[in-house]
């Protein structure tokens, strides 16, 4: 996913907090995916309005201190989530 694409959740998935799992999850027809806190923070920002670059800037502002790590991890997650069909460009 490029810095200018605007990722959003695929319509086959529902992103939400699940108290019983004590975590954010992705629901889909065949089951669920329990997300770690970093993945949840990224997905919260995948609204189809923000570019990947804007998501990284927002994460850097929310969690200052390691901009290179945030950028690298966010790009890796967006690529993986896109490859698995969780995200698609808006």
N, CA, C and O atoms as a GROMACS GRO file, in nm:
protein
  360
    1UNK      N    1   0.084  -0.118   0.000
    1UNK     CA    2   0.000   0.000   0.000
    1UNK      C    3   0.089   0.124   0.000
    1UNK      O    4   0.183   0.135   0.079
    2UNK      N    5   0.059   0.216  -0.088
    2UNK     CA    6   0.141   0.336  -0.100
    2UNK      C    7   0.100   0.440   0.005
    2UNK      O    8  -0.006   0.429   0.067
    3UNK      N    9   0.185   0.540   0.023
    3UNK     CA   10   0.157   0.646   0.120
    3UNK      C   11   0.034   0.729   0.084
    3UNK      O   12  -0.025   0.792   0.171
    4UNK      N   13  -0.005   0.729  -0.043
    4UNK     CA   14  -0.118   0.811  -0.084
    4UNK      C   15  -0.251   0.735  -0.090
    4UNK      O   16  -0.356   0.796  -0.105
    5UNK      N   17  -0.247   0.604  -0.077
    5UNK     CA   18  -0.372   0.528  -0.074
    5UNK      C   19  -0.443   0.550   0.058
    5UNK      O   20  -0.381   0.577   0.161
    6UNK      N   21  -0.573   0.538   0.054
    6UNK     CA   22  -0.658   0.560   0.171
    6UNK      C   23  -0.723   0.427   0.212
    6UNK      O   24  -0.830   0.392   0.162
    7UNK      N   25  -0.657   0.353   0.301
    7UNK     CA   26  -0.710   0.221   0.336
    7UNK      C   27  -0.838   0.229   0.419
    7UNK      O   28  -0.857   0.319   0.501
    8UNK      N   29  -0.924   0.132   0.394
    8UNK     CA   30  -1.045   0.117   0.475
    8UNK      C   31  -1.072  -0.032   0.492
    8UNK      O   32  -1.021  -0.114   0.417
    9UNK      N   33  -1.151  -0.063   0.591
    9UNK     CA   34  -1.184  -0.201   0.620
    9UNK      C   35  -1.268  -0.261   0.509
    9UNK      O   36  -1.361  -0.197   0.459
   10UNK      N   37  -1.236  -0.383   0.471
   10UNK     CA   38  -1.316  -0.454   0.372
   10UNK      C   39  -1.456  -0.478   0.430
   10UNK      O   40  -1.470  -0.498   0.550
   11UNK      N   41  -1.558  -0.475   0.346
   11UNK     CA   42  -1.696  -0.492   0.397
   11UNK      C   43  -1.723  -0.630   0.457
   11UNK      O   44  -1.827  -0.650   0.521
   12UNK      N   45  -1.635  -0.726   0.438
   12UNK     CA   46  -1.654  -0.860   0.494
   12UNK      C   47  -1.610  -0.870   0.639
   12UNK      O   48  -1.625  -0.976   0.701
   13UNK      N   49  -1.555  -0.762   0.693
   13UNK     CA   50  -1.501  -0.762   0.828
   13UNK      C   51  -1.566  -0.654   0.914
   13UNK      O   52  -1.605  -0.549   0.864
   14UNK      N   53  -1.578  -0.684   1.043
   14UNK     CA   54  -1.628  -0.588   1.141
   14UNK      C   55  -1.519  -0.572   1.247
   14UNK      O   56  -1.473  -0.671   1.304
   15UNK      N   57  -1.479  -0.448   1.272
   15UNK     CA   58  -1.376  -0.416   1.370
   15UNK      C   59  -1.446  -0.364   1.495
   15UNK      O   60  -1.525  -0.269   1.488
   16UNK      N   61  -1.417  -0.426   1.610
   16UNK     CA   62  -1.478  -0.378   1.734
   16UNK      C   63  -1.402  -0.428   1.856
   16UNK      O   64  -1.320  -0.519   1.848
   17UNK      N   65  -1.434  -0.365   1.970
   17UNK     CA   66  -1.382  -0.408   2.098
   17UNK      C   67  -1.466  -0.524   2.147
   17UNK      O   68  -1.589  -0.518   2.141
   18UNK      N   69  -1.403  -0.629   2.194
   18UNK     CA   70  -1.474  -0.745   2.247
   18UNK      C   71  -1.428  -0.765   2.391
   18UNK      O   72  -1.316  -0.809   2.416
   19UNK      N   73  -1.516  -0.733   2.485
   19UNK     CA   74  -1.482  -0.742   2.627
   19UNK      C   75  -1.442  -0.884   2.667
   19UNK      O   76  -1.351  -0.902   2.748
   20UNK      N   77  -1.510  -0.984   2.613
   20UNK     CA   78  -1.478  -1.123   2.650
   20UNK      C   79  -1.338  -1.163   2.607
   20UNK      O   80  -1.278  -1.252   2.668
   21UNK      N   81  -1.285  -1.100   2.504
   21UNK     CA   82  -1.149  -1.126   2.457
   21UNK      C   83  -1.049  -1.027   2.518
   21UNK      O   84  -0.928  -1.047   2.510
   22UNK      N   85  -1.100  -0.921   2.579
   22UNK     CA   86  -1.020  -0.812   2.633
   22UNK      C   87  -0.928  -0.756   2.525
   22UNK      O   88  -0.810  -0.728   2.549
   23UNK      N   89  -0.985  -0.740   2.405
   23UNK     CA   90  -0.905  -0.695   2.291
   23UNK      C   91  -0.999  -0.650   2.180
   23UNK      O   92  -1.118  -0.682   2.178
   24UNK      N   93  -0.942  -0.573   2.087
   24UNK     CA   94  -1.013  -0.544   1.963
   24UNK      C   95  -1.006  -0.669   1.875
   24UNK      O   96  -0.907  -0.743   1.878
   25UNK      N   97  -1.111  -0.690   1.798
   25UNK     CA   98  -1.116  -0.807   1.711
   25UNK      C   99  -1.166  -0.766   1.572
   25UNK      O  100  -1.226  -0.660   1.554
   26UNK      N  101  -1.139  -0.852   1.477
   26UNK     CA  102  -1.200  -0.844   1.345
   26UNK      C  103  -1.291  -0.964   1.334
   26UNK      O  104  -1.247  -1.079   1.343
   27UNK      N  105  -1.419  -0.939   1.313
   27UNK     CA  106  -1.515  -1.046   1.291
   27UNK      C  107  -1.532  -1.066   1.141
   27UNK      O  108  -1.533  -0.970   1.064
   28UNK      N  109  -1.546  -1.190   1.101
   28UNK     CA  110  -1.575  -1.222   0.961
   28UNK      C  111  -1.659  -1.348   0.962
   28UNK      O  112  -1.667  -1.415   1.065
   29UNK      N  113  -1.723  -1.384   0.851
   29UNK     CA  114  -1.818  -1.495   0.853
   29UNK      C  115  -1.764  -1.626   0.911
   29UNK      O  116  -1.840  -1.702   0.972
   30UNK      N  117  -1.637  -1.655   0.892
   30UNK     CA  118  -1.582  -1.782   0.937
   30UNK      C  119  -1.526  -1.777   1.079
   30UNK      O  120  -1.486  -1.882   1.131
   31UNK      N  121  -1.520  -1.661   1.143
   31UNK     CA  122  -1.464  -1.656   1.278
   31UNK      C  123  -1.424  -1.516   1.319
   31UNK      O  124  -1.487  -1.417   1.282
   32UNK      N  125  -1.315  -1.510   1.396
   32UNK     CA  126  -1.266  -1.381   1.442
   32UNK      C  127  -1.115  -1.383   1.451
   32UNK      O  128  -1.052  -1.488   1.460
   33UNK      N  129  -1.058  -1.264   1.449
   33UNK     CA  130  -0.914  -1.244   1.462
   33UNK      C  131  -0.893  -1.152   1.580
   33UNK      O  132  -0.942  -1.039   1.580
   34UNK      N  133  -0.821  -1.198   1.680
   34UNK     CA  134  -0.788  -1.116   1.796
   34UNK      C  135  -0.666  -1.032   1.760
   34UNK      O  136  -0.563  -1.086   1.719
   35UNK      N  137  -0.678  -0.901   1.776
   35UNK     CA  138  -0.572  -0.809   1.736
   35UNK      C  139  -0.488  -0.765   1.856
   35UNK      O  140  -0.538  -0.752   1.967
   36UNK      N  141  -0.361  -0.744   1.831
   36UNK     CA  142  -0.278  -0.686   1.937
   36UNK      C  143  -0.305  -0.536   1.941
   36UNK      O  144  -0.364  -0.482   1.847
   37UNK      N  145  -0.263  -0.467   2.048
   37UNK     CA  146  -0.293  -0.324   2.060
   37UNK      C  147  -0.239  -0.239   1.944
   37UNK      O  148  -0.306  -0.145   1.902
   38UNK      N  149  -0.123  -0.270   1.893
   38UNK     CA  150  -0.067  -0.191   1.782
   38UNK      C  151  -0.153  -0.206   1.656
   38UNK      O  152  -0.182  -0.107   1.589
   39UNK      N  153  -0.195  -0.327   1.625
   39UNK     CA  154  -0.280  -0.350   1.508
   39UNK      C  155  -0.412  -0.276   1.523
   39UNK      O  156  -0.463  -0.217   1.428
   40UNK      N  157  -0.468  -0.277   1.644
   40UNK     CA  158  -0.594  -0.208   1.668
   40UNK      C  159  -0.579  -0.057   1.648
   40UNK      O  160  -0.666   0.007   1.590
   41UNK      N  161  -0.468  -0.001   1.695
   41UNK     CA  162  -0.446   0.144   1.678
   41UNK      C  163  -0.436   0.181   1.530
   41UNK      O  164  -0.485   0.286   1.489
   42UNK      N  165  -0.374   0.095   1.452
   42UNK     CA  166  -0.365   0.122   1.308
   42UNK      C  167  -0.503   0.110   1.244
   42UNK      O  168  -0.544   0.198   1.168
   43UNK      N  169  -0.575   0.002   1.274
   43UNK     CA  170  -0.707  -0.018   1.211
   43UNK      C  171  -0.807   0.090   1.250
   43UNK      O  172  -0.895   0.124   1.170
   44UNK      N  173  -0.796   0.144   1.370
   44UNK     CA  174  -0.886   0.253   1.411
   44UNK      C  175  -0.877   0.371   1.314
   44UNK      O  176  -0.973   0.445   1.296
   45UNK      N  177  -0.762   0.386   1.254
   45UNK     CA  178  -0.737   0.501   1.167
   45UNK      C  179  -0.762   0.471   1.019
   45UNK      O  180  -0.752   0.560   0.935
   46UNK      N  181  -0.794   0.347   0.987
   46UNK     CA  182  -0.818   0.308   0.847
   46UNK      C  183  -0.965   0.333   0.814
   46UNK      O  184  -1.046   0.241   0.808
   47UNK      N  185  -0.996   0.460   0.792
   47UNK     CA  186  -1.134   0.503   0.773
   47UNK      C  187  -1.169   0.536   0.628
   47UNK      O  188  -1.281   0.579   0.598
   48UNK      N  189  -1.073   0.518   0.538
   48UNK     CA  190  -1.097   0.551   0.398
   48UNK      C  191  -1.080   0.698   0.368
   48UNK      O  192  -1.086   0.739   0.252
   49UNK      N  193  -1.058   0.778   0.470
   49UNK     CA  194  -1.036   0.922   0.453
   49UNK      C  195  -0.888   0.957   0.462
   49UNK      O  196  -0.838   1.040   0.386
   50UNK      N  197  -0.819   0.893   0.556
   50UNK     CA  198  -0.677   0.922   0.579
   50UNK      C  199  -0.590   0.837   0.487
   50UNK      O  200  -0.618   0.720   0.462
   51UNK      N  201  -0.484   0.899   0.438
   51UNK     CA  202  -0.385   0.825   0.362
   51UNK      C  203  -0.298   0.745   0.459
   51UNK      O  204  -0.300   0.769   0.579
   52UNK      N  205  -0.223   0.652   0.405
   52UNK     CA  206  -0.129   0.576   0.488
   52UNK      C  207  -0.031   0.673   0.554
   52UNK      O  208   0.005   0.655   0.671
   53UNK      N  209   0.011   0.774   0.482
   53UNK     CA  210   0.102   0.875   0.537
   53UNK      C  211   0.039   0.949   0.654
   53UNK      O  212   0.106   0.975   0.754
   54UNK      N  213  -0.089   0.984   0.643
   54UNK     CA  214  -0.160   1.054   0.751
   54UNK      C  215  -0.179   0.962   0.872
   54UNK      O  216  -0.172   1.008   0.986
   55UNK      N  217  -0.203   0.834   0.847
   55UNK     CA  218  -0.215   0.738   0.957
   55UNK      C  219  -0.085   0.731   1.035
   55UNK      O  220  -0.085   0.732   1.158
   56UNK      N  221   0.027   0.724   0.963
   56UNK     CA  222   0.158   0.719   1.028
   56UNK      C  223   0.183   0.847   1.108
   56UNK      O  224   0.232   0.840   1.220
   57UNK      N  225   0.150   0.963   1.052
   57UNK     CA  226   0.169   1.090   1.123
   57UNK      C  227   0.084   1.095   1.249
   57UNK      O  228   0.130   1.142   1.353
   58UNK      N  229  -0.039   1.046   1.241
   58UNK     CA  230  -0.128   1.045   1.357
   58UNK      C  231  -0.074   0.951   1.465
   58UNK      O  232  -0.076   0.985   1.583
   59UNK      N  233  -0.027   0.834   1.425
   59UNK     CA  234   0.031   0.740   1.522
   59UNK      C  235   0.157   0.799   1.586
   59UNK      O  236   0.179   0.782   1.706
   60UNK      N  237   0.238   0.867   1.506
   60UNK     CA  238   0.360   0.928   1.559
   60UNK      C  239   0.325   1.036   1.661
   60UNK      O  240   0.395   1.051   1.762
   61UNK      N  241   0.218   1.112   1.636
   61UNK     CA  242   0.176   1.214   1.732
   61UNK      C  243   0.120   1.152   1.860
   61UNK      O  244   0.142   1.203   1.969
   62UNK      N  245   0.048   1.041   1.845
   62UNK     CA  246  -0.012   0.975   1.961
   62UNK      C  247   0.090   0.897   2.044
   62UNK      O  248   0.076   0.885   2.166
   63UNK      N  249   0.193   0.846   1.976
   63UNK     CA  250   0.295   0.764   2.042
   63UNK      C  251   0.433   0.814   2.001
   63UNK      O  252   0.503   0.746   1.924
   64UNK      N  253   0.474   0.931   2.050
   64UNK     CA  254   0.600   0.990   2.005
   64UNK      C  255   0.722   0.912   2.053
   64UNK      O  256   0.718   0.840   2.152
   65UNK      N  257   0.831   0.930   1.978
   65UNK     CA  258   0.957   0.875   2.023
   65UNK      C  259   1.031   0.788   1.924
   65UNK      O  260   1.154   0.785   1.926
   66UNK      N  261   0.960   0.718   1.838
   66UNK     CA  262   1.027   0.629   1.743
   66UNK      C  263   0.960   0.635   1.606
   66UNK      O  264   0.895   0.539   1.564
   67UNK      N  265   0.974   0.748   1.538
   67UNK     CA  266   0.903   0.763   1.410
   67UNK      C  267   0.940   0.660   1.304
   67UNK      O  268   0.854   0.618   1.227
   68UNK      N  269   1.067   0.618   1.299
   68UNK     CA  270   1.107   0.518   1.199
   68UNK      C  271   1.041   0.384   1.227
   68UNK      O  272   0.997   0.316   1.134
   69UNK      N  273   1.034   0.346   1.353
   69UNK     CA  274   0.971   0.218   1.389
   69UNK      C  275   0.822   0.222   1.359
   69UNK      O  276   0.767   0.126   1.307
   70UNK      N  277   0.758   0.332   1.393
   70UNK     CA  278   0.615   0.344   1.366
   70UNK      C  279   0.588   0.337   1.217
   70UNK      O  280   0.497   0.266   1.174
   71UNK      N  281   0.664   0.408   1.139
   71UNK     CA  282   0.645   0.407   0.993
   71UNK      C  283   0.666   0.267   0.937
   71UNK      O  284   0.584   0.219   0.859
   72UNK      N  285   0.774   0.203   0.975
   72UNK     CA  286   0.803   0.069   0.923
   72UNK      C  287   0.699  -0.034   0.963
   72UNK      O  288   0.653  -0.112   0.881
   73UNK      N  289   0.663  -0.032   1.092
   73UNK     CA  290   0.563  -0.127   1.140
   73UNK      C  291   0.426  -0.102   1.078
   73UNK      O  292   0.354  -0.197   1.047
   74UNK      N  293   0.390   0.024   1.060
   74UNK     CA  294   0.260   0.055   1.002
   74UNK      C  295   0.255   0.012   0.856
   74UNK      O  296   0.156  -0.047   0.813
   75UNK      N  297   0.360   0.041   0.780
   75UNK     CA  298   0.363  -0.004   0.641
   75UNK      C  299   0.355  -0.156   0.632
   75UNK      O  300   0.283  -0.210   0.548
   76UNK      N  301   0.429  -0.226   0.718
   76UNK     CA  302   0.426  -0.372   0.717
   76UNK      C  303   0.287  -0.424   0.749
   76UNK      O  304   0.238  -0.517   0.685
   77UNK      N  305   0.222  -0.365   0.849
   77UNK     CA  306   0.087  -0.409   0.886
   77UNK      C  307  -0.011  -0.382   0.772
   77UNK      O  308  -0.092  -0.468   0.738
   78UNK      N  309  -0.006  -0.262   0.714
   78UNK     CA  310  -0.098  -0.229   0.605
   78UNK      C  311  -0.081  -0.324   0.487
   78UNK      O  312  -0.180  -0.365   0.425
   79UNK      N  313   0.042  -0.358   0.455
   79UNK     CA  314   0.067  -0.454   0.346
   79UNK      C  315   0.009  -0.591   0.380
   79UNK      O  316  -0.058  -0.653   0.296
   80UNK      N  317   0.034  -0.639   0.501
   80UNK     CA  318  -0.016  -0.770   0.543
   80UNK      C  319  -0.169  -0.770   0.545
   80UNK      O  320  -0.232  -0.863   0.494
   81UNK      N  321  -0.230  -0.666   0.603
   81UNK     CA  322  -0.376  -0.660   0.612
   81UNK      C  323  -0.439  -0.651   0.474
   81UNK      O  324  -0.546  -0.708   0.451
   82UNK      N  325  -0.375  -0.581   0.383
   82UNK     CA  326  -0.425  -0.574   0.245
   82UNK      C  327  -0.415  -0.709   0.176
   82UNK      O  328  -0.508  -0.752   0.108
   83UNK      N  329  -0.302  -0.777   0.194
   83UNK     CA  330  -0.281  -0.908   0.133
   83UNK      C  331  -0.383  -1.010   0.185
   83UNK      O  332  -0.424  -1.100   0.110
   84UNK      N  333  -0.422  -0.998   0.309
   84UNK     CA  334  -0.520  -1.092   0.368
   84UNK      C  335  -0.664  -1.050   0.341
   84UNK      O  336  -0.757  -1.121   0.379
   85UNK      N  337  -0.682  -0.937   0.276
   85UNK     CA  338  -0.818  -0.893   0.243
   85UNK      C  339  -0.888  -0.817   0.352
   85UNK      O  340  -1.007  -0.788   0.339
   86UNK      N  341  -0.819  -0.783   0.460
   86UNK     CA  342  -0.881  -0.706   0.569
   86UNK      C  343  -0.905  -0.562   0.526
   86UNK      O  344  -1.005  -0.501   0.564
   87UNK      N  345  -0.812  -0.509   0.448
   87UNK     CA  346  -0.820  -0.369   0.404
   87UNK      C  347  -0.823  -0.362   0.253
   87UNK      O  348  -0.777  -0.453   0.184
   88UNK      N  349  -0.879  -0.253   0.204
   88UNK     CA  350  -0.875  -0.225   0.061
   88UNK      C  351  -0.868  -0.074   0.044
   88UNK      O  352  -0.905   0.000   0.136
   89UNK      N  353  -0.823  -0.027  -0.070
   89UNK     CA  354  -0.818   0.117  -0.092
   89UNK      C  355  -0.958   0.175  -0.102
   89UNK      O  356  -1.049   0.110  -0.155
   90UNK      N  357  -0.974   0.295  -0.053
   90UNK     CA  358  -1.107   0.361  -0.060
   90UNK      C  359  -1.132   0.410  -0.201
   90UNK      O  360  -1.237   0.468  -0.229
   0.00000   0.00000   0.00000
